[in-house]
Amino acid sequence: MMIKRNFIKDLRDSHNSVMVMAEYLRNMNYQVTMLPTKERPSFEQRMDFLDDCDLYLNMPIEVKQTKLVDFPNGSEDWPKSWGGVNVMAVHAWEYKDPKPLFVAVLDKTCSNAAIIHKDTEKYWIKKTQTDRRDGRSQQVFKCPIDKCNWVKLTKKT
């Protein structure tokens, strides 16, 4: 025996599960956007009421720029003597909650970027570095060059 489904009731009932997931993510300090749910007036119109998803999760991204180097050829142009690509100061990374999904380090022309995904954190090394702007030393995280994703950026004019 086939049970007749009530699509509208099922859709309305699913709203609670979407709310629970949204609240879970909000409690993890993420910004969550809930999308409106549209109910189809008839079975025949169902294809006009398909949704793309239930939630949007706005993820933090950190963007930095080096004024010292261009790297149009990606990792080939990154100075090996620097011991990796600076992610950020150790204390700054440890303070962030939630952690950025990735850190984008742009070159001095903003034409290229080294993308450092947070999943590569286990490969990062701590180094003491002196800031050339103010002479202060601090611990920084550096990501190995081979763990970065090197991309070309296109500028819109």
Phi, psi and omega in degrees: 000129180270132179270131179282126180273144174254096186303315183297317178297315179299318179297313180296322179293330181288345181302323181297318181294325176295318179296318180298316180294319179299317180293320177302313180293322177297323179292343176267012177073021175268149175271125185241136175245125176267134180269149179292147177259129178253132179261133179283140180285336180209160179301322182296334182265009186302324184289341177276356186237022176288142177253162179274326180186179181258323185228150167246135178250113179277116185259139177288139177230135177257131179240128179230163178223138172262133178267004189259339189210148167253149178222067180297336179257023177065226186298336179298329183266352181285130180298116181297330182293347180281349176071027179121183181256128179298128173273297175179176177299142182304313182297326180291316179296316182294333181284330188293133179208106005280164177289147175300146176298319174204163174249128177254120178253109181271150177282178188294339178265359183058032179258342184219157180215147168259118180263123181246103182285145182298337178292347178273001184308325182297343179263349184293151176238149177268134175222146173278132183223140178263128179285121183291345180282322184230359176079002180280143176259144177205162176281132177234153171270137174238136179260132176303143184304321183285353178263358178269151172258117186264122184230152173266135180257145176251131179265136175270135180259000000 
